Amino acid sequence: MATVTRPVLLGVGALLVIVGLVWFLQGIDVLGGSGMSGKTLWAVVGPIVAIVGAAILVGATRTRRDT
C-alpha cells in the first residue's frame, strides 16, 4: 500500500479544520445564508470534524524515528 505524503496530510488536515470551523459557526448561526445555519447538527458535527483535522495535522508534523 502506498504511503501518503506529508504535504497531502497537512492539506487534508488543514481543510478539515477550516470546514469544521465553518460548519460550527453556521450551526450556531454566526455565519448565515445557508440551509445549515442555526441547525444543532452542524454545531455538533463541525467541532468533531475540526478535531479530526487537528489530529491529522499533529500526526503529519511529528517526525518518524527509524529503528
N, C-alpha and C positions, 0 to 999 in steps of 0.2 A: 504494500500500500504506500502511496506517495505521501511524503510529509508536507504539511502546509507550511509555507514560508512565513517568517516573522512579519514582514510588511503586510501580508494578507490578513494575518490575525490582528494586527494593530488596526487595520482599516475596518475589519468586521466589528471589532470591539468598540471602536470609536463611533461607528454608525449605530450600533445597538444602544450605546449610551445616549446619543442625541435623540434617536427615535423614542426611547423610553422616556426621556425628559419631556419631549413634545407631547407624547400621549398622556403623561401625568398632568401636565399643565392644561391640556384640553379636558381631561377628566374632572379637574377641579374648577373648570370654567374660567381659567385665566386667559387662555387662548380660545377665542370664539370662532364662529364661522364654519363649523364642521358638524357633521352628524354625531361626532364623538364628544362634542362639547357638553359638559355637565353630566356625563354618564359615569357612574361609580365604577363600572367595569374597567374603564381606561385609567381611572385614578389608582386602581389596584395593579393592573397589568403593566402599566408604564414603569413603576419602580422596579418591578421584577425583571423586566427586560433590561433596564439600565444597570442593575446589579450583575446580571449575567454578562453584559458587555464589559463592565468594570473588571470582572473576574477574568475575562479573556484578555483584556489589556494587561493585567498584572501577570498572568501566565506568559504572555508574549514577551514581556520585558525582563523576565527572570533569565539569567544565564544558566546554561546547562554545563554541568561538570562531567567530563568524560572520565570514566573509571577504568 
